[in-house]
Each structure stands twice: as C-alpha cells, then as structure tokens.
Amino acid sequence: MVRTRYAPSPSGTLHIGGARTALFSFLYARHFDGRFVLRVEDTDQTRQVDGSERAMMRGLASLGIVWDEGPDVGGDFGPYRQSERLAEHREVADRLLADGHAYRCYCTPEELERERAARRAQGLPPRYSGRCRRLNPADWAERQDKAFVVRLKVSASGSTVVDDLIRGPVSFDNQVLDDFVLMKPDYTPVYNFAVVVDDHGMGITHVIRGEEHLSNTPKQILVYEALDWPVPQFAHVPMILAPDRSKLSKRHGATSVEEYLDQGILPEALRNYLLLLGWSSPAGNEIIGLDEAIRLFDLDRVQHTAAIYDTKKLEWMTQQYLKTLPLSRVVEAVKPFAERLGINWGLGPPLDVAVALVRERAYTLRQVAEGIRFLYQPPASYDGQGVRKHFTAPEAPGRLRDLATHLDVLEEWSHDALAALYDQLALAWGVKRAELIHPTRLAVSGKTVGPGLFELVQTVGRDETAKRLRHAAALIESGSVPES
C-alpha cells in the first residue's frame, strides 16, 4: 500500500510551499488508494511557536487535505509527534553504535573549527577528518564525563545515488558527505537521522517533498543502508518562485494559506492553484475539483523546473469558482467578510440575492462583501472620478430628483419596466440613456461600476432608491459630496 506523509515543523503558519507539498502527497496517496499521514517534527523545541500545530492543521483542513493518521486522530503507527519518539531514535542510534556503523565523536566545536579552517586554507571543502573513528568502546568508557555526538561512518569513496521519481537518478559524491552527525550531545536526533527512523517506523513508502531537501536525501539513504532497511521512493517537487524568479517572500505579498484565506481567496481556488504550481493536467484543463484531482494526479506530470507564482492567476481562479460554486457555498464563505464590514443582512435583501447580484464580477470574497455593502448601507462616500464626471453639471441635482419622482410612481418594479422608463425619460429630456444610468448608479451605490443598473435598483428597492437619489441631489447642492 502507498503510504505518504507531510511532516511540518510547528514553527509558524502553513506556507504555500508546504501546502503544495502536502497536497501532492495527499493526492498521490488517494490516487493509489493509500494512506496519508501527518507527522509533526517538533524535536527542535527552540523553533516551536505556540499554536502553530493547530494553525497548520486548520490550514490543511481548509484546503480539503485530510490525513488518515496523525497527532489528533491517532493510528497504528504512532506516536505522530517526533518528540514522542525519542526512545526509538536512541535505540536505533545505540544499534548503529553496537553494529559498528556509527561511532562517538568527542571533538569539541573549537577543534572542529580548526580542522575546517585548515582545509579552507588548503582550498579544500570542509570535511570532518574522522579521527574519532579510531576510538573503540573502551576509549568511550574512559571519556564518560565528556560530551559527544554520534556520527555515521561514511565511505570516502564512491557515490550515493538518489533515484528521484521526478528528476531521475541524481548522484552525490560521498566525499562531500563526510561522517555526518546522527545524535547531538544531549542525545537527541538531528533531522536526517530522525526522519529516517520515523519514516521507517511509520511504513512510509513514498517521500514527496520540496527540492530544497534533495541535498539531505543521500545522507538519509546512507542511514537506511546502514540499518539494512528498505529505502522509500523519493520525489522532490520544484520550488515556487516569485514572478522575478527570486525566492518567494513577504515582499511579494501573502505567503501563507491563512493570509490568502483572510484576503478572501476561496479555499477551493487556492487548492486548485497550488495543484497547478508544478503539475499539469493530462486533459489540459485548469479548473480541477478535488475528486478530479485525485483521479488524475500522478508524479509523472510534475515538472522539473521552478513554478512561478502569480497573484493575478490566483484571483482569476477564485473568480471562476465564485461563478460556478453552488450559491449557498459562496454565501456561507462571504458571511465572515460581510460581518467585518458591519453589514447586517437582516436589514435588506436576502443575502443569497445580494451575493448572486455581484459574485460574477468579484475576484475575492472580500470584493463580494464590498460589492454588496451598498445594498444594506447607503454609500458613505462616492467615487471621486465619478463625482467629477456625473455630479458637477448644473442640471445634475434636479435630474436626480426628477428620476426619484418618476420611480416613486412607476407601476411595475421590474427590470423591463425600469429600462422602459429610462428610455422614455432619455428621449423626453433629449439625452442618452447612459447620462441617466451613470448618475443613478453613483447615487445609489457610490460606485461607477457594478451590476446592471436595473437589477441593482430592483434589489435596493423603490423607496430606498428614491431616497438615495434625493440625498445625493441635496449633497450636490450643498457642495459637500464626500469622495472616496
């Protein structure tokens, strides 16, 4: 059975790079009817951030990434927090020492630095000399009061090959690996040792992770080989770069799942977008739901080169989902954003009617909420450019009042009746219909763009529309139109 895992450190929020890795691991497991495991790598207590574990879990769950085993749900291969597996790490380290595959190194940091400096002076890369290899267990006993680390014995000749499922074979010269550390002086494991013990203990068959881990993989393979354990299959997915091909950072905007959702990106759209950062559908389509992604996903369509992050593409994708998701789903997603704006949807049209009116033009949930606010609250200000274009003519206030008067007595409050009225008035007043439509929109919504005017005023209602037209006329006459 295919078993994949996502193993974050609880040191912050869920970054989009980590979310993409988790998504690929999840989809690969689901595609092959396997199991997806969540393991928290919390051994380094100095890097932990309070609440980070729960925040990362919330981020994954919001994207529909559901783990079969993990710290919160348990499973047959637990515990699922690395810090709770220290006894196993120590037991395996002791085994490597007993079998002669590892040794105690008593070199002090100062001694190691002198070695590195000497090699640099000779133009050689830093490499531990391995002098503590010559010590035997009897020598260890004599040094019981001295701190030590545990190092793996690595042959100085030959190479270690990573048979990567995405990149193919990647060879590493063993000379650059040296006898690397497995256990720290406090007898806790370093990453490259703990991850091997944990992956083996959890039966992980496929390790899918970011390419920044590729340089760690030969060290991990050497640990597997020393323990005579089967080596899982590795797949290193490409980096996500900013549009200028630099490393993605805060200066490029949001970088965490939480930030994107807070800005109004739909989780479904963010998941779809992450899927396409480094992977392409065999059908060539871009809008891919979760079930279809599970059916289609495989590693053979993951690209080798870096994926370029594009905020505009993410917003476009959100717009596609806003248009096509069930209206009830969009309404529920909009509610928190409407609440932030102080919208009381009990004081106006039904929320589903309001959302349906604006959702196809919006690129985020925040824009949907901002787009419906005028349906529940009269505009507090008016688009400045619109004011200068539509409210400055001498006839503007009188025309707005005349429109209000005609709307008061319109027999049928429907799209067709409103359109017919504006056609009649435009003809009677000798103006283009647009010269009536644009001032009306600005007076009623405070904006110059938005839904069709007649759908808009239908939703606002007859009395409220007339009231806003007269209010705008009064502001124009007083010379105190507030602009935004």
QUICORQUI-V90426 format. One record per backbone hydrogen bond with DSSP energy under -1.0 kcal/mol. CO is the residue of the C=O (numbers start at 1). NH is the residue of the N-H. If there is no record, write none. Layout:
co: (CO;CO)
nh: (NH;NH)
This chain:
co: (2;3;3;4;6;8;9;10;14;15;16;17;18;19;20;21;22;23;24;25;26;27;28;29;30;35;36;36;37;40;40;43;44;49;51;52;53;54;55;56;57;58;60;61;69;70;74;80;81;82;85;86;87;88;89;90;91;92;93;94;95;96;96;101;103;105;108;109;110;111;112;113;114;115;116;117;119;120;130;131;132;136;136;137;138;140;141;143;149;150;150;151;158;160;162;162;164;168;170;172;173;174;174;178;180;182;183;184;188;190;190;191;193;194;195;196;197;198;199;200;205;207;209;210;211;213;213;216;217;218;219;220;221;222;223;224;233;234;235;237;239;241;242;246;249;250;255;256;257;258;259;260;261;264;266;267;268;269;270;271;272;274;276;278;281;289;290;291;292;293;298;299;301;307;310;311;312;313;314;315;316;317;318;319;320;321;326;327;328;329;330;331;334;335;336;337;338;339;344;350;351;352;353;355;358;364;365;366;367;368;372;373;373;382;383;384;385;386;387;393;395;396;397;398;399;400;401;402;403;404;412;414;415;416;417;418;419;420;421;422;423;424;425;426;432;433;433;434;436;437;438;439;440;441;442;446;452;453;454;455;456;457;461;462;463;464;465;466;467;468;469;470;471;472;473;474;475;482)
nh: (35;205;206;37;39;41;11;49;257;19;20;21;22;23;24;25;26;27;28;29;30;31;32;34;33;4;68;69;6;42;82;45;47;52;55;56;57;58;59;60;61;62;65;64;38;74;70;40;84;85;89;90;91;92;93;94;95;96;97;98;99;101;102;153;151;149;112;113;114;115;116;117;118;119;120;121;124;123;133;134;135;139;140;141;142;143;144;146;105;182;183;103;174;172;164;170;168;164;162;160;176;177;178;180;152;190;150;187;184;193;194;195;197;198;199;200;201;202;204;203;233;235;237;213;214;216;217;220;221;222;223;224;225;226;227;229;207;165;209;211;307;309;245;242;252;253;16;260;261;262;263;265;264;365;270;271;272;273;274;275;276;277;278;303;284;293;294;295;296;297;301;302;280;241;314;315;316;317;318;319;320;321;322;323;324;325;330;331;332;333;334;335;338;339;340;341;343;342;347;354;355;356;357;359;361;368;369;370;371;372;375;376;377;484;387;388;389;390;391;396;399;400;401;402;403;404;405;406;407;408;414;418;419;420;421;422;423;424;425;426;427;428;429;431;435;436;437;438;440;441;442;443;444;445;446;383;456;457;458;459;460;461;465;466;467;468;469;470;471;472;473;474;475;476;477;478;480;382)
